[in-house]
Amino acid sequence: MTKFIGILKSIREQLNKSDRDEVEVTVCER
């Protein structure tokens, strides 16, 4: 689970845009 969280953080840092909100929503849905 720790690795999974690390990947999410990396994705957020890479996007660092409005797309970040979409990623967070997808995570919440899962």
PQR file of N, CA, C, O and H, with PARSE charges and radii, in Angstrom:
ATOM      1  N   MET A   1       0.842  -1.202   0.000 -0.4000 1.5000
ATOM      2  CA  MET A   1       0.000   0.000   0.000 -0.0000 2.0000
ATOM      3  C   MET A   1       0.877   1.252   0.000  0.5500 1.7000
ATOM      4  O   MET A   1       0.533   2.263  -0.613 -0.5500 1.4000
ATOM      5  N   THR A   2       2.005   1.172   0.690 -0.4000 1.5000
ATOM      6  CA  THR A   2       2.901   2.334   0.722 -0.0000 2.0000
ATOM      7  C   THR A   2       3.370   2.681  -0.687  0.5500 1.7000
ATOM      8  O   THR A   2       3.410   3.853  -1.060 -0.5500 1.4000
ATOM      9  H   THR A   2       2.284   0.351   1.188  0.4000 1.0000
ATOM     10  N   LYS A   3       3.725   1.662  -1.471 -0.4000 1.5000
ATOM     11  CA  LYS A   3       4.182   1.912  -2.845 -0.0000 2.0000
ATOM     12  C   LYS A   3       3.074   2.561  -3.649  0.5500 1.7000
ATOM     13  O   LYS A   3       3.317   3.478  -4.435 -0.5500 1.4000
ATOM     14  H   LYS A   3       3.693   0.709  -1.168  0.4000 1.0000
ATOM     15  N   PHE A   4       1.841   2.077  -3.447 -0.4000 1.5000
ATOM     16  CA  PHE A   4       0.706   2.626  -4.185 -0.0000 2.0000
ATOM     17  C   PHE A   4       0.567   4.117  -3.908  0.5500 1.7000
ATOM     18  O   PHE A   4       0.373   4.910  -4.829 -0.5500 1.4000
ATOM     19  H   PHE A   4       1.644   1.333  -2.809  0.4000 1.0000
ATOM     20  N   ILE A   5       0.666   4.497  -2.632 -0.4000 1.5000
ATOM     21  CA  ILE A   5       0.572   5.916  -2.254 -0.0000 2.0000
ATOM     22  C   ILE A   5       1.718   6.700  -2.896  0.5500 1.7000
ATOM     23  O   ILE A   5       1.513   7.809  -3.388 -0.5500 1.4000
ATOM     24  H   ILE A   5       0.824   3.853  -1.883  0.4000 1.0000
ATOM     25  N   GLY A   6       2.900   6.135  -2.891 -0.4000 1.5000
ATOM     26  CA  GLY A   6       4.054   6.811  -3.486 -0.0000 2.0000
ATOM     27  C   GLY A   6       3.825   7.076  -4.965  0.5500 1.7000
ATOM     28  O   GLY A   6       4.188   8.134  -5.480 -0.5500 1.4000
ATOM     29  H   GLY A   6       3.067   5.233  -2.491  0.4000 1.0000
ATOM     30  N   ILE A   7       3.221   6.112  -5.641 -0.4000 1.5000
ATOM     31  CA  ILE A   7       2.948   6.283  -7.075 -0.0000 2.0000
ATOM     32  C   ILE A   7       1.952   7.417  -7.271  0.5500 1.7000
ATOM     33  O   ILE A   7       2.111   8.244  -8.170 -0.5500 1.4000
ATOM     34  H   ILE A   7       2.926   5.254  -5.222  0.4000 1.0000
ATOM     35  N   LEU A   8       0.929   7.454  -6.432 -0.4000 1.5000
ATOM     36  CA  LEU A   8      -0.072   8.522  -6.562 -0.0000 2.0000
ATOM     37  C   LEU A   8       0.589   9.879  -6.384  0.5500 1.7000
ATOM     38  O   LEU A   8       0.310  10.810  -7.140 -0.5500 1.4000
ATOM     39  H   LEU A   8       0.799   6.783  -5.702  0.4000 1.0000
ATOM     40  N   LYS A   9       1.460   9.997  -5.395 -0.4000 1.5000
ATOM     41  CA  LYS A   9       2.147  11.279  -5.159 -0.0000 2.0000
ATOM     42  C   LYS A   9       2.971  11.655  -6.377  0.5500 1.7000
ATOM     43  O   LYS A   9       2.995  12.819  -6.778 -0.5500 1.4000
ATOM     44  H   LYS A   9       1.687   9.240  -4.781  0.4000 1.0000
ATOM     45  N   SER A  10       3.655  10.665  -6.974 -0.4000 1.5000
ATOM     46  CA  SER A  10       4.477  10.951  -8.153 -0.0000 2.0000
ATOM     47  C   SER A  10       3.600  11.461  -9.289  0.5500 1.7000
ATOM     48  O   SER A  10       3.957  12.409  -9.988 -0.5500 1.4000
ATOM     49  H   SER A  10       3.635   9.720  -6.648  0.4000 1.0000
ATOM     50  N   ILE A  11       2.447  10.819  -9.462 -0.4000 1.5000
ATOM     51  CA  ILE A  11       1.550  11.237 -10.549 -0.0000 2.0000
ATOM     52  C   ILE A  11       1.087  12.674 -10.309  0.5500 1.7000
ATOM     53  O   ILE A  11       1.057  13.486 -11.234 -0.5500 1.4000
ATOM     54  H   ILE A  11       2.157  10.049  -8.894  0.4000 1.0000
ATOM     55  N   ARG A  12       0.727  12.981  -9.067 -0.4000 1.5000
ATOM     56  CA  ARG A  12       0.272  14.342  -8.759 -0.0000 2.0000
ATOM     57  C   ARG A  12       1.368  15.346  -9.051  0.5500 1.7000
ATOM     58  O   ARG A  12       1.105  16.408  -9.616 -0.5500 1.4000
ATOM     59  H   ARG A  12       0.751  12.322  -8.316  0.4000 1.0000
ATOM     60  N   GLU A  13       2.583  15.023  -8.676 -0.4000 1.5000
ATOM     61  CA  GLU A  13       3.692  15.959  -8.907 -0.0000 2.0000
ATOM     62  C   GLU A  13       3.926  16.146 -10.397  0.5500 1.7000
ATOM     63  O   GLU A  13       4.200  17.258 -10.849 -0.5500 1.4000
ATOM     64  H   GLU A  13       2.796  14.160  -8.218  0.4000 1.0000
ATOM     65  N   GLN A  14       3.820  15.053 -11.171 -0.4000 1.5000
ATOM     66  CA  GLN A  14       4.051  15.149 -12.613 -0.0000 2.0000
ATOM     67  C   GLN A  14       2.968  15.995 -13.267  0.5500 1.7000
ATOM     68  O   GLN A  14       3.265  16.841 -14.111 -0.5500 1.4000
ATOM     69  H   GLN A  14       3.597  14.150 -10.804  0.4000 1.0000
ATOM     70  N   LEU A  15       1.715  15.773 -12.884 -0.4000 1.5000
ATOM     71  CA  LEU A  15       0.622  16.554 -13.482 -0.0000 2.0000
ATOM     72  C   LEU A  15       0.697  17.990 -12.984  0.5500 1.7000
ATOM     73  O   LEU A  15       0.873  18.931 -13.759 -0.5500 1.4000
ATOM     74  H   LEU A  15       1.474  15.086 -12.199  0.4000 1.0000
ATOM     75  N   ASN A  16       0.556  18.135 -11.631 -0.4000 1.5000
ATOM     76  CA  ASN A  16       0.644  19.478 -11.031 -0.0000 2.0000
ATOM     77  C   ASN A  16      -0.222  20.465 -11.818  0.5500 1.7000
ATOM     78  O   ASN A  16       0.181  21.602 -12.065 -0.5500 1.4000
ATOM     79  H   ASN A  16       0.414  17.371 -11.002  0.4000 1.0000
ATOM     80  N   LYS A  17      -1.415  20.012 -12.208 -0.4000 1.5000
ATOM     81  CA  LYS A  17      -2.327  20.860 -12.990 -0.0000 2.0000
ATOM     82  C   LYS A  17      -3.751  20.623 -12.523  0.5500 1.7000
ATOM     83  O   LYS A  17      -3.972  19.994 -11.488 -0.5500 1.4000
ATOM     84  H   LYS A  17      -1.742  19.088 -12.008  0.4000 1.0000
ATOM     85  N   SER A  18      -4.706  21.118 -13.273 -0.4000 1.5000
ATOM     86  CA  SER A  18      -6.116  20.881 -12.948 -0.0000 2.0000
ATOM     87  C   SER A  18      -6.410  19.387 -13.072  0.5500 1.7000
ATOM     88  O   SER A  18      -7.335  18.881 -12.436 -0.5500 1.4000
ATOM     89  H   SER A  18      -4.526  21.629 -14.113  0.4000 1.0000
ATOM     90  N   ASP A  19      -5.620  18.673 -13.896 -0.4000 1.5000
ATOM     91  CA  ASP A  19      -5.812  17.226 -14.052 -0.0000 2.0000
ATOM     92  C   ASP A  19      -5.644  16.536 -12.704  0.5500 1.7000
ATOM     93  O   ASP A  19      -6.201  15.460 -12.483 -0.5500 1.4000
ATOM     94  H   ASP A  19      -4.868  19.084 -14.412  0.4000 1.0000
ATOM     95  N   ARG A  20      -4.890  17.138 -11.817 -0.4000 1.5000
ATOM     96  CA  ARG A  20      -4.658  16.543 -10.499 -0.0000 2.0000
ATOM     97  C   ARG A  20      -6.000  16.267  -9.814  0.5500 1.7000
ATOM     98  O   ARG A  20      -6.170  15.222  -9.185 -0.5500 1.4000
ATOM     99  H   ARG A  20      -4.437  18.011 -11.997  0.4000 1.0000
ATOM    100  N   ASP A  21      -6.949  17.194  -9.933 -0.4000 1.5000
ATOM    101  CA  ASP A  21      -8.265  17.004  -9.299 -0.0000 2.0000
ATOM    102  C   ASP A  21      -8.919  15.741  -9.846  0.5500 1.7000
ATOM    103  O   ASP A  21      -9.523  14.979  -9.090 -0.5500 1.4000
ATOM    104  H   ASP A  21      -6.811  18.043 -10.444  0.4000 1.0000
ATOM    105  N   GLU A  22      -8.805  15.512 -11.152 -0.4000 1.5000
ATOM    106  CA  GLU A  22      -9.414  14.329 -11.758 -0.0000 2.0000
ATOM    107  C   GLU A  22      -8.780  13.069 -11.184  0.5500 1.7000
ATOM    108  O   GLU A  22      -9.473  12.082 -10.937 -0.5500 1.4000
ATOM    109  H   GLU A  22      -8.314  16.131 -11.765  0.4000 1.0000
ATOM    110  N   VAL A  23      -7.470  13.096 -10.973 -0.4000 1.5000
ATOM    111  CA  VAL A  23      -6.770  11.932 -10.431 -0.0000 2.0000
ATOM    112  C   VAL A  23      -7.270  11.660  -9.019  0.5500 1.7000
ATOM    113  O   VAL A  23      -7.530  10.512  -8.661 -0.5500 1.4000
ATOM    114  H   VAL A  23      -6.907  13.898 -11.174  0.4000 1.0000
ATOM    115  N   GLU A  24      -7.405  12.712  -8.218 -0.4000 1.5000
ATOM    116  CA  GLU A  24      -7.866  12.541  -6.836 -0.0000 2.0000
ATOM    117  C   GLU A  24      -9.279  11.965  -6.824  0.5500 1.7000
ATOM    118  O   GLU A  24      -9.595  11.115  -5.992 -0.5500 1.4000
ATOM    119  H   GLU A  24      -7.193  13.645  -8.509  0.4000 1.0000
ATOM    120  N   VAL A  25     -10.123  12.420  -7.735 -0.4000 1.5000
ATOM    121  CA  VAL A  25     -11.504  11.918  -7.798 -0.0000 2.0000
ATOM    122  C   VAL A  25     -11.483  10.432  -8.120  0.5500 1.7000
ATOM    123  O   VAL A  25     -12.224   9.654  -7.520 -0.5500 1.4000
ATOM    124  H   VAL A  25      -9.867  13.111  -8.411  0.4000 1.0000
ATOM    125  N   THR A  26     -10.631  10.032  -9.070 -0.4000 1.5000
ATOM    126  CA  THR A  26     -10.549   8.620  -9.452 -0.0000 2.0000
ATOM    127  C   THR A  26     -10.133   7.775  -8.255  0.5500 1.7000
ATOM    128  O   THR A  26     -10.669   6.688  -8.045 -0.5500 1.4000
ATOM    129  H   THR A  26     -10.029  10.664  -9.557  0.4000 1.0000
ATOM    130  N   VAL A  27      -9.189   8.265  -7.478 -0.4000 1.5000
ATOM    131  CA  VAL A  27      -8.722   7.529  -6.305 -0.0000 2.0000
ATOM    132  C   VAL A  27      -9.856   7.376  -5.300  0.5500 1.7000
ATOM    133  O   VAL A  27     -10.026   6.313  -4.704 -0.5500 1.4000
ATOM    134  H   VAL A  27      -8.753   9.149  -7.649  0.4000 1.0000
ATOM    135  N   CYS A  28     -10.633   8.447  -5.114 -0.4000 1.5000
ATOM    136  CA  CYS A  28     -11.749   8.402  -4.151 -0.0000 2.0000
ATOM    137  C   CYS A  28     -12.775   7.372  -4.609  0.5500 1.7000
ATOM    138  O   CYS A  28     -13.322   6.631  -3.792 -0.5500 1.4000
ATOM    139  H   CYS A  28     -10.494   9.311  -5.598  0.4000 1.0000
ATOM    140  N   GLU A  29     -13.035   7.323  -5.904 -0.4000 1.5000
ATOM    141  CA  GLU A  29     -14.019   6.376  -6.423 -0.0000 2.0000
ATOM    142  C   GLU A  29     -13.559   4.955  -6.178  0.5500 1.7000
ATOM    143  O   GLU A  29     -14.371   4.083  -5.868 -0.5500 1.4000
ATOM    144  H   GLU A  29     -12.591   7.925  -6.568  0.4000 1.0000
ATOM    145  N   ARG A  30     -12.257   4.708  -6.316 -0.4000 1.5000
ATOM    146  CA  ARG A  30     -11.724   3.366  -6.102 -0.0000 2.0000
ATOM    147  C   ARG A  30     -11.769   3.040  -4.623  0.5500 1.7000
ATOM    148  O   ARG A  30     -11.365   1.950  -4.218 -0.5500 1.4000
ATOM    149  H   ARG A  30     -11.597   5.416  -6.568  0.4000 1.0000
TER
END
